[in-house]
Each structure stands twice: as C-alpha cells, then as structure tokens.
Amino acid sequence: MKKLSKDTLMSFVNYGIVILFYIVFQILASTGNLSSTMKGQLIPIVSYVIMALSLNLVVGISGELSLGHAGFMSVGAFTGAVVSTALTDGIPNTVVRLLISIVIAAVMAGIAGILIGIPVLRLRGDYLAIVTLAFGEIIKNVLNCLYVGVDRRGIHFSMNSTGALDLQEGGKVVINGPMGASIMKISSFTCGIVLLLLVLFVIQNLIKSRHGRAIMAIRDNRIAAEACGLNVTKYKLIAFVISAAMAGAAGCLYALNFATVAPKKFDFNTSILVLVFVVLGGIGNMTGSIIAAALLTVLPELLRQFQDYRMLIYAIVLVLVMIATNNEKIRGLIKSIGKKNKQESSGKEAA
Amino acid sequence: MSNQKETRYVDVPGPGRIPERDKGRGPVLECTHLGIEFGGLKAVEEFNIAVGATEIGGLIGPNGAGKTTVFNLLTKVYQPTHGVILLDGKDTHGMSTAQVNQAGIARTFQNIRLFDKLSVEDNVKVGMHNNVKYHLPSSVFRLPKFWQEEKRAHESALELLDIFGMADLADVKASSLPYGAQRRLEIVRALATKPKLLLLDEPAAGMNPSETEELMNNIRKIRDTFGIAVLLIEHDMNLVMGICENIIVLNFGKVIAKGTPEEIQNDPVVIEAYLGSQADETGSEGFAASAAKEAQKKKAEKEKAHMSEVEEASVDVEE
C-alpha cells in the first residue's frame, strides 16, 4: 500500500502545484505587481502545460511518438475561432461561449486523432511518428489556403479567396488563409486553470484504472499484453485520441487569447517544442511536464534578446538530455551523487 | 521422481486420448492436422493431440523441433496454414491472440515477458483485465463501479499472489524481482486471465533443482486448485517425467512419439531422436546425454544434480 499512497500523493502534488501557480499569479495581478508581458503569457503557459501533459500521455504512458501534436493544436485553435465567432450573437456570455468552443475544438481534434489513429496504430513500430509529422505539415498547409466566413446564413468555406465566400452584408471573415484567424479575445486565466485541472484529473485517473494499466502494459510488452487478452489497437487508440482532444482544447484556449492566429504558429517547431517539454520534464512524469512547460514558455520571453538562438538552444538541450538520460555512466553518476547526499544527510542525522 | 500413479487413459473420437477422469467433460484442446509453413519450410506438420480438461501434458524434443512454434500456433501468434484447433469444442479459426486468450488459453514465455514498469500487483491485474468490468467514463470520473471493481480486483490479485507466496511482493516493480519470482509472476498473470488451458514454455529454465522441485509442486497445485489443463515445454527431464501424464515428442516439426512417461522412456524412436543412432559417441552433449540417462532410468542422484546444471547452460540457446 505504501507505493500506491505515494502515487496518490504525487497526483495531489500536481493539483497543488497548479492551484498554487494560479493563486500566486492572481495575487500578483490584483496587487499590480505583474508586468503586462507576463500577464499576456499566462494563458499561453497554461496552454503549453496542457499540450505537454497531453503529449506525455502518448509518449510516456502509451509509448508512441507523436511529432505532429501542434497539428491537433491548430485544429482546435481554428475550430475554436470559427465556433466562437459564429456564436458571438447567439451566446453573449463569454465564459459559456469559451466553454462551448473548447468542447467543440476538443471533439474536432479528437476526430482528427481517430482518423489518424485507426490506420496507423494497427501497425507495429514507429509509424505514428512519421504519420503525425506529415499530419502536422498537411494541416498547416491546408489552413494556409482555407477561407472561412460567417454571416447570418451560416458558415461559409472556400479554398480560393475571401471573395469566393460570397458573404452577405454584415458577414465576417474568420479565417483568412495565410493571414490566419481574426478572433475576439475571450480566453481567461481562470478558465484555463480549470481546463488544466480537468486535463490533469482525466490523465491521472486514467493511468490508475484498468484502461491505464492496459495502455502501460502494451507499452512495456506488446506480445505479453496480447497474450493477456488485451486489444492492443483499441487501447493505443484510446490514449492517442484522448491526447489529441486535449491538444485541441489547449489550441482553442491558446487561440482565443489573441486577436489573430496564423497557421504558421502551429508548425513543426511547435511540435518539437512540446516534445522538449515532455523530454525535459521526464517521460511519463506529469509533474515534470507541468514545470518544464511553464518554465520554458516563460524563459524565451524573459530572455527576449536571445530570441535568435532559441531554437538552437532547444536543440542542444534536447541532445544533452538524450545523452544524459540514455548514457549508463552518466545515469550511474547522477544516482551515486543522489545516494551520497542521502547517506551524508542520514549520517548527519545519526550523529 | 516419477513415483506418481500411472494415469489411466481412454480413447476419444478424434486425434488422441485423454485421462479417464476427464472423460465426462471431453478434451479441452484438440488439434487435428495442425501445421504451418514458412515459405515452403514445414516448421510443424501433422500435429494431432487431445488434452483432457485436467491433464498435465508435456511437449518435448530437441532444440529447434518446433515446440515453441506449436505454442505460437495455439495462441495464434502465427496463423496455422493447415489444420484445426478446437478449444473446448470451439474452432479458434480466425481468432487473434487476444481472442484466443479470452476463449481460454493463457501462456507464459520462454524468455520472460513481464510488464517491467508496473508493480507485481498491476501485472496480475492486467491479467484480470477482461474480468474487471467498467467503462472508460467510470475510470476517468471515478464512478462507484470503478471503486467496486477495483476493490474486487485488488482482493483477488492478492489472493492469487498468496497461493504462490508472493503477496508480500505486491508493490514491488516487476523488473526488480529475482529471476525465479519473475517466472512465478508470469504464471500468476497467466492464471489471472482465468484460462481453461495453461501453456508453460520452459517454466524451469534457469532454475536450480530445489526451485524446480517447488515449481513441480506449484504446477500440480494449479491443476488441483483451478481444475485446468496444463501443457508444458521443458528440457528438464526430471520435471517432465515427474509431473506430465502424457508426453508428446517432437522432432523436425513432426510428432515422433506420444504416450505416458513410461512409454516415452522406452521408445526406441525417441532415444534415437535425442542421441542419434550412435549413442555412445554423443555422451558429451549435456542435454542429449541427460535424456538418454533418463530413458535408461539409471540416473544416480549425484549425476542428476550435475546434469541439470549442464541443461541450464544449454536451455537458453533455443530461439
């Protein structure tokens, strides 16, 4: 029972970190101690933390690699933009509108996840990485030439130009090809935190259930899992689709925080960025994902003058982490240092 | 070692015979003309057996004879190219590995395959997966059904582990278990799927004589407690001759002999398969030599201990 209670403790620590983060920044904001750049960063931080958690579900728990998570994020972002604009007149309450947008964005991203997952997750090997990589690029390019407008008759789509939308008077162009979506800012920090807590709740409960055990068993040994009567494709799909839907929700939250969002924002670099959060925080470690995502989202803003070197530094950090976590000698070194510290402290206590 | 009562057999319609005590229930497994070809190479052909509902059967043969392939055919890791497998009278044609397990065949692996990062208890619970029933929303939102079923799963997992003296290891990570315990955990996990037939692929590989002795008792205990059939592949002749009631000998993918331990030990075809035609020149090969010694029933206790050491060394070579 000891280990079980330790796991439960860790999940409460995660909720605690998020709530603490919320309280601290709410206090800072209300007392006027928060710079406007930091204020603008709050919702992106929350979005990226959700992205990191959702990717960790695929990479850490299900043991598959997704290199196109930004693709699901952009599906959510642009769905959210269209839905929230279309509902502007119908639902004046911004919180309700935001919630509906997030739900629909999550569903759309989940559907995209199902479409990719069903054929790919039947295969053995790293096919998911290749296909999701392609998916991310395809989605970006499709959105680059997608035009969507809203008027009283409903939602209009075109792949040519805004003119082809044939909008009535008073109609509004929501997605304008490479220019991206123009959006009303309706995301709020509080809603983001609630969404983050929900995501954390779903992931942590999933892991400690028969479904989570099945997903992790398949990760550890596929052949043995099959011999135990598990439907491998089904459980891989469950993990992947839940993850995609969460990425969609994060994308929606993210997009509705800005006046405009371009498809270019959700490119391969963003996918890798999220992967860096997961790898840095520790694969399968939710607490690590939260902290890594929050810190690495804020850091570039704080170090704006080094902006040009950002991707370079990420690449180097990723390589270093890979070396450090996969090298037996370095691992041993870190372990022995940890042991020494423990011994020293226990020795001191004894003395 | 082979001091158990001789099992009386009755013939059944179809490919074989089953113990007289299982007559009322019919065979749990029947294979007729079972075979598989890999691009013209017949790895297994004309494999015909019947296994009684509470029978302990043995599958032996030299390295590369196709024993593990037979297990892979029964569990549909490979789809057979010929023949029929009837499980409790039902044809398993077209089923996947997972479906065969749900239909009642569980197995262990020659090279241990545990869920390394999960705890011992969770390994067993994965085995119970299809008997613990609640849906995804229940697990995500912790509905009452979740708590009920998880409590039941926890209790029966500990019960199962307790039978094998592993209840105190429930929270240990599977990968940090000692070797013998890992082999036992594989068996417990297989039993957790509530099988009708348990396939053990070299359960005694790498075990010392006293561990093997314990394993034999455990296998008998499994049969008696759960009332299921066991079919095992093993190179350790002490174990095979000690607990198997019916033995099938494979060589080059073909069944060369079937019968009780007594019959097998005296079968000239079996002796030849293990030794080649010139028996006295192959004395240096540990495994073959030990089989021959068994066959001649002249094994002194000291020699036995020595031979099983040699066997251990040769066992890991296959596949």
HADDOCK unambig.tbl for C-alpha pairs under 7 A between the chains (distance, minus, plus):
assign (segid A and resid 1 and name CA) (segid B and resid 171 and name CA) 6.98 0.50 0.50
assign (segid A and resid 3 and name CA) (segid B and resid 171 and name CA) 6.32 0.50 0.50
assign (segid A and resid 202 and name CA) (segid B and resid 140 and name CA) 5.31 0.50 0.50
assign (segid A and resid 205 and name CA) (segid B and resid 139 and name CA) 6.38 0.50 0.50
assign (segid A and resid 205 and name CA) (segid B and resid 140 and name CA) 5.20 0.50 0.50
assign (segid A and resid 206 and name CA) (segid B and resid 139 and name CA) 5.96 0.50 0.50
assign (segid A and resid 206 and name CA) (segid B and resid 140 and name CA) 5.24 0.50 0.50
assign (segid A and resid 209 and name CA) (segid B and resid 139 and name CA) 5.57 0.50 0.50
assign (segid A and resid 210 and name CA) (segid B and resid 129 and name CA) 6.49 0.50 0.50
assign (segid A and resid 213 and name CA) (segid B and resid 126 and name CA) 6.36 0.50 0.50
assign (segid A and resid 214 and name CA) (segid B and resid 126 and name CA) 6.20 0.50 0.50
assign (segid A and resid 217 and name CA) (segid B and resid 115 and name CA) 5.48 0.50 0.50
assign (segid A and resid 220 and name CA) (segid B and resid 115 and name CA) 5.03 0.50 0.50
assign (segid A and resid 220 and name CA) (segid B and resid 116 and name CA) 6.17 0.50 0.50
assign (segid A and resid 220 and name CA) (segid B and resid 117 and name CA) 6.88 0.50 0.50
assign (segid A and resid 221 and name CA) (segid B and resid 113 and name CA) 6.64 0.50 0.50
assign (segid A and resid 221 and name CA) (segid B and resid 114 and name CA) 6.88 0.50 0.50
assign (segid A and resid 221 and name CA) (segid B and resid 115 and name CA) 5.90 0.50 0.50
assign (segid A and resid 224 and name CA) (segid B and resid 113 and name CA) 5.98 0.50 0.50
assign (segid A and resid 226 and name CA) (segid B and resid 97 and name CA) 5.89 0.50 0.50
assign (segid A and resid 226 and name CA) (segid B and resid 98 and name CA) 4.98 0.50 0.50
assign (segid A and resid 227 and name CA) (segid B and resid 97 and name CA) 5.93 0.50 0.50
assign (segid A and resid 227 and name CA) (segid B and resid 98 and name CA) 5.78 0.50 0.50
assign (segid A and resid 227 and name CA) (segid B and resid 101 and name CA) 6.14 0.50 0.50
assign (segid A and resid 227 and name CA) (segid B and resid 106 and name CA) 6.69 0.50 0.50
assign (segid A and resid 227 and name CA) (segid B and resid 107 and name CA) 6.88 0.50 0.50
assign (segid A and resid 228 and name CA) (segid B and resid 98 and name CA) 6.61 0.50 0.50
assign (segid A and resid 228 and name CA) (segid B and resid 101 and name CA) 6.32 0.50 0.50
assign (segid A and resid 228 and name CA) (segid B and resid 127 and name CA) 5.34 0.50 0.50
assign (segid A and resid 228 and name CA) (segid B and resid 190 and name CA) 6.92 0.50 0.50
assign (segid A and resid 228 and name CA) (segid B and resid 193 and name CA) 6.54 0.50 0.50
assign (segid A and resid 229 and name CA) (segid B and resid 98 and name CA) 3.79 0.50 0.50
assign (segid A and resid 229 and name CA) (segid B and resid 99 and name CA) 6.25 0.50 0.50
assign (segid A and resid 229 and name CA) (segid B and resid 101 and name CA) 5.04 0.50 0.50
assign (segid A and resid 229 and name CA) (segid B and resid 102 and name CA) 5.66 0.50 0.50
assign (segid A and resid 230 and name CA) (segid B and resid 98 and name CA) 5.58 0.50 0.50
assign (segid A and resid 231 and name CA) (segid B and resid 98 and name CA) 6.28 0.50 0.50
